[in-house]
Amino acid sequence: MKKAILIVILLVFAAAGFFGLRFYNKYYGNNVEKDGYILIPHQADFKQIMDSISPYIKNKENFEAVALDKKLDKNFKAGRYHIAAGKGNTDLVNMIKAGNQTANSFRIGDFGDMYQMVGKVTKKTELDSLHFVNDLDGIAREKGFKNAEDLKKYFFIDTYNFYWTVSPREFFAKFEDQYNDFWTSERKAKEQQSGLTRDQIYALASIVYKESGGKKDEMKTIAGLYLNRYRKGMKLQSDPTVIYAINKQTNFKEPIKRVLYKHLSTPSPYNTYANAGIPPGPICVVDKNSVDAVLNAENNNYIFMCADPARFGYHKFTASAEEHAVNAKAYQDWLNSKNIK
């Protein structure tokens, strides 16, 4: 009798162990065989979730059973999720239910146009570019601006992290906070001392950025030169403004490698060969260094600058028209030797 009872007890424990192990493996055991990312839109249904996650898991039936048991079909959050090898079904379900998505990196470069930027950004977001632009246009109008293009000064060149589900308002809010943090009392005091409006500062900063190629070590020198021209009532005559004027007319589809004489008369308020003064706004998104370069411009007497063929990306500066003519001739000869047109 005792032997029979012992056998029954052992069988019960064996069965409990068997079913317990099956339960553990089903809910907590490794069911992800490779790393990857899945995208779950706000309007997704359970089938879409299953279709997205199926390529990464070993046992689809077990995942579906656990997901339904935990009501994933009725309670999930949209997002971009990292599926990590070695994870179990419960981990995956809880991650999607909690909305623990993985951020993506966005590189904000020296975009000449806000709509260019939106086109790049929305490749990594749930919303399409038209929706994004329309919302940014709305934000601009709320601020008393014409459209999203007038928001360009709120952005700085850098790499940022955002979720795939970021809304245009959430996206802009991050940059507006950064913009407000940047304009400290010290910078505002320098702004007042400069005699320039903030729009003029950003417009000059964009010229400085383009002329310097983003190299910090020449920015303050270039800023000083353009401020000298501006304060003397001279035209700024910056090639990047001509390129920008042409790009705006062609929707940035006609790359300009070399500014020719015929380009200098391009009709545009941004063309500083055709118009005196500072352009009405920035010709590109700028970085913080270029704005600081304008606020802390070098005190020099330079009026002319020319690309230096001996130091690619750098310039020769002078206050002499005669010396500048020599520098310009050397650069034109170098362009011709390289057949750059």
N, C-alpha and C positions, 0 to 999 in steps of 0.2 A: 504493500500500500504506500509506504513512504517513498519507495522507489518510483512508483507511478506518479506521485505528487511532484517529486523532484523533476521527473521528465517533463511534466506539464509546465512547471515553472520555467524550466530551461527553454521549452518551446515558446512560451509567452515572451520571455526576454529576447529570444532569437527573432521572433516576429516583430517585437517592438524595435529591436535594433535594425532589422531589415527595412521596416517602414519608416523608422526615424531617419535612417541614412538616405532613403529615397526622398523624404521630405526636405532634408537638409540640402541635398544635391539640387533638388528642384528649385528651392527658394534662395539658397546661399552659395551653392557650389559654383565653380568656374563655368560660365556658359558663353564667354566672349573669347573668340579665337584670334581676333586681330584688332589693332587700333584703327580708329577712324573718326569721322565727324558725321552727324546727321542733322538735317534741318527739318524742324517741325513748324509749319506755318500756323498762324492763329486759327485759320479755318480748316485745319486738318481733321480727318476722321481717324478712327482706330485703324482702318485698313492702311491708310497712308503711313501711320506710325509703324505698323508691322512691316510694310514694304521698305521703309527707310532703314530699320534696324536689322532686318533679316540677313543681309550680307555679312554681318559681323558676328552672328551667334551660331552656336553649334546645334542647339535643339530648339527649333522654333515653337514646337508644340508646348514645351515646358514654359517658355517665356510668355506665350500667349495666355496660358492657364494662370500663371502668377499675375500677369498684367490685369486680366479680367477679375481675378479674385481681389485685387487691390483697387479696382474701379478706375484703372488708367483710362479706359474708354470714355469715362464721364468726367475725369478730373486730371487734366494735363496742362502744362504751360508751354507756349510756343518758345522756340529758341534754337540755338546752335549748340549741340551737345557733343562732348568728347566721349567716345566709346573706348574705354581702356581694356586692353587684353587682360584676362584673369578675373574680371568682375562677374558677379552673379546677377541673377534676374532681379532680386529684390533691390540691389544697388541701382540697377538701371531704372527700374520703375520709380523708385523714390527720387532719383535725380530729376527725372522728367516731371514728376508731380510737383516737386519743390521749385522747379524752374532754375536749377543750378547749372545754367548754361556757361559756356566758355566764351570769353571775349575774343574779338578779332582785332588785329592791328590795322590801322589806317594811316597811310602816309599822306599828309597834306603837303604838297609841293608848291612850287612857285607858279600856281595856276594863274593864267592871265584873265580868266573868266570864272565866275562862280558856277556857271552851268557846266564848264569843263570839270570842275571839282566834284560837283554832284554826280556827274556821269561816272566818275571813277569810284566815288564813295559807295554809291548804291549797288555796285557789283558785289558788295559785301553786306548788304542789308536786305531785309525782307521786302521793303517797299521799292517800287520802281522810281526812276529818275523824275518822271512827270509829277508824281505825287509829292516827292521830296521838294521839287522846285516850287510847286504851288504853295506848299506850306511855308517855305522860306520867304516866298513873295509876300505871303500874309503877315509873317513876322516883321518884314521890312516895312510894310504899310502901317502896322501898329506903331512902329517907331518914327513914323513921319517920313519914311523914305519912299522912293518910287518902286523899287523892286529888290530882289535878292542880291543883285550886283552891288547895291549900296552897302551890303553887309560885309564886303570883302575885308575891311579894316579890322573886323573882329577876329580874324583868323591869323594864326602864325604857322610858319613852316615847322613841322615836327612830326613825330610819329605818336599816334594816340590809340587808345584801346576803347572799343565800343562793342556792345552786344549786337548780334544780327538783327534783333528786334527793335533797335533804337528808333525812336520817332524823330522826325525833323526838329521838334521843339526840344527834346532831350539832347539831341546832337548840338543844336545851336547854343543851348544853355551852358554846356561845358566850355565853349569858346568865349561866351560872353563873360562867364566868371573869370576865365583866364585874362581876358582883356581888362576887366575891372581891377584884377590883382596887379597887372602889369603897370597900370597908371597910378603909381604911388604918389604921395605928396611931393617927393623929390623930383620925379619926372614931370609932374604938373607944373612945378616951379620953373623948370628948364623950358617947358613949353611956353610959359608966359614970357620968359626972357628972350626966346627966339624971335618973337614977333610974328610967328606963323600960326595959322589955324591948325587944328589937329588933322583935318583933311589934307592940308598942304604938307604937313609932316609925313603923313603916310604916302602921299604922292612922291615926295622926294626920296623917302626910304625905299620905295619900289624901284626908282631909277638907280639909286645907289646899289641895291641888291643886284639888279640886272647888269649894271656896268661892272661890278666887282666879281660877278659870277658866284656870289655867295661867299667870297673869301673875306674873312673878317679883317685881315691886316691892312687892306686898302680902303675900307669903308669910310673911315673918318676923313681921310684925305680927299676922297671923291665927294663926300658931303660938303666939305669946306669949299671945294672948287665950285660946285653948283650953287652954293649960297653966295659966293662971290659974284657969279654971273647974274644971279637973280637980283641981288642988291645993287648992281651996277645998271640994271635995266636991260641987260643983254638977253637974247634968246638962249635958252638952255642948250638947244641943239644936241639932244641925246638920241643916239641911234635906236636904242630900245623902244623909245616912244614912237618912232616911225614904224618899227616892226609891229608894235602893238596896234597902231592905227590900221595897218594893212590886215593884220590878223582878225581884228574886229569885223572888218568888211567882208572877209572871206570865211568867217566862222571858224578861224584857226585851222583851215584846211590847206593853206598855201605857205609852206615853210620858207622863211627868208634867211638865207645863209650870209648874204652880203647886201648891205644897204647901198643902193646906187643913186645917182643924182636924180633920176626920174622918180624915185620914191619920196624924195624930200618934200614934194608939193602935195602929198596925199592929204585930202581934206579931212581933218579930224581935229576936235578940240584937244586931243592928246598929243598931236604932232608938235613937238617943241622946236622944229625947224620952221614950221608955218605960223606958229603962235608964240607970242611973248608970254612970260610968266610961268607959273607952275600949273601942270595939268589939273583938271577938275577932280581927279581921284587917282588912286594907285593903279599902275599898269599890271600889277601882279600881287598875289599874296606875298607878304614879306616875312622875314624872320625878326626876332627881337633885336638881334645885333644891328640890323640896318636902321631900325627906329632909334636905337640908342646912338648910332653913329650920327644921325641928324641932330639929335638933342645934345650931343657932345662933339660937334664937328671940329675938325682940326682948323686952327687959325693959320691959314696960309695965304699966299698971294697968287695961287694958281688960277689960270683962266682956261687953259687948254689941257686936254689929255688925249692920248693916242695909244692904242694897243701896242705892246712891245713884242715884236716877233722873236726877240732873243729870250724872252721870259713869257712863255705861253700862259695866258690868263691874267697877266699883269700889264701895267701901263707906264708910259712916260708922261710926266707932268711938267708944265712950264707956264710962265707968265708972258713969254715972248711969242708973238705971232710968227716971227721968222724961224725960231727954233721949232715951233709946232709944225710949220710947213715941211721942214726937213724930216721930222718924225713921221708925219703923215705920208710923205713920199716913200719912206723906207717901208712903211706898213703896206701901202698899196703895191709896191714892188713884190713884197713877200706874198701877198694874196695872189697876184698874177702868176708868180712862180709855182704856186700850189694849184693853179687853175681853179680857184674858188670864185664862183660867180653868184 
